Amino acid sequence: MKMLTKLFNKIKSADFILVTLSTVVCSALSFVLNVYSKHEVDSKPMGIYSACLIVLAYMNYAQLGVLNAYNRDYPQALGRKDFDEANKQRNITVTFMLMIYALILVGFEAWVFFKYNGQIGVSQKGTFYAFGYGLCPIMILLKSFDDMANSTVRMQGKYNKSALIGFIRTVLAFGIGVVFIKLFGYYGLYAMMISSAFLGIVFFYKDAFKGVKLDFDFKYMKLMILGGLPLLINSLIWTIVQNVDKHVIQLFFKDPEDALGIYTVPTMGFTTMVLVPQTISQVFYIKISHLYGANKDEQELLDKAGHFTCLTSLISGAACAFVFYIMPIFVGVFMPKYTNGNVATQILIIGVAIYSTTMLFGNIFSVVKLNKSLIANSVALCIFNMIFSSALVLFIERSVNMVAIGTGLSYTLYSLLLMIKLSRKFDYSFIKLFSRSWLPVLGIIIPSVLFYIFIENIYIAAGLALFTILLVCGIISRLFFKK
């Protein structure tokens, strides 16, 4: 009995482990549903769904930074044990979001009605768009309050509860999503998101919203907007960055719905692969933050970041080479309607491999508090992507492959820009930065891609790629990780 109690207490204290496991499982279920939906729904309806999600992503910023300010200031108020202030912030945030999203609901639904009046039930395309856009204000209302509820519970220190509820509601929403997609096709695509957010609000209500009162203190709302706006702007820039390639498709393609639908496969490959280096970078970010906080030595900071980056580069290179080979087979088996996106997926995977090597270098700008440079880097990536993707689509070919090449090039150039800026800012060797970031991943990716292109037998090509991975890992380990 004592052993069980001790084990329970250890698990209870390991908050970050349970939260991480819950996040991984939830991400895995979302991935499975994503694959299943592409097995059941054609590319054109999927493209309409993707277009509606883009609108949803921008609607998230209608709260004007109030939620950002709340997430920053609420835990500080709790830390000071100023519970009156904490409750004030919660009341104001709930009131402001209800006001804003009520206005959006009325205004956007009116726009949908006038825009698609006469098309509903007559044109499938118009009906699908009207349904998706009509749900956007409802989804953003539910999603925003779900996000607030989840973050509130975590800020109260109830990480295990947040993880457990997150797991339960995702499993339930996954089941609902599968059933609805099977029964209703396109219309069922929205079921998991809506049900997950609704269940989150219900499960978190007692801790997050019980006792909340409407508070129309407009002066306080203004203060929260001003406080949260800088955080919102930086987040907005990254949302634009993540959607630039989709905007290019919407602007320049004759059949943007079909192209957007096909492009959801490359996007899925990109977002899945970026999770690996992103997670590693977040762990190493904490380590370099502690290091810099201790001695404020930029040279040592870059040396240590280079060491961690080299490891990230090897892992990302190996993972991306594996997915580069396996993805076309996976799509052919589980998503046969989307095989036209295989080449674009492979191109974006190469872009992820290169970009991921310098994620930690990007974090250095945050560590040393170069906030203007941080925003400038994000804006530069957005501009690069717009220019490359648009130029390739307009002057070479209107295909998702060109969009993928443009996106891959922009992330590569962004990665190069980070190294150049760090080298100049801190008078640090560019060759060192290059050799510890790009060199390992290029040593894996270039031969692996060449084997894939020029060797007809996929098994021989894959075997040679595996040998290359082991060889590069061995060489880099001896060069950079020897004692």
Secondary structure as UniProt FT lines:
FT   HELIX           2..13
FT   HELIX           15..40
FT   HELIX           43..59
FT   HELIX           60..63
FT   TURN            64..65
FT   HELIX           66..79
FT   TURN            80..81
FT   HELIX           83..116
FT   TURN            117..122
FT   HELIX           124..155
FT   TURN            156..157
FT   HELIX           159..184
FT   HELIX           185..190
FT   HELIX           191..208
FT   TURN            209..211
FT   HELIX           218..252
FT   HELIX           256..295
FT   HELIX           298..334
FT   HELIX           336..341
FT   HELIX           342..356
FT   TURN            357..358
FT   HELIX           359..367
FT   TURN            368..369
FT   HELIX           371..395
FT   HELIX           400..425
FT   TURN            426..427
FT   HELIX           430..454
FT   HELIX           458..480
//
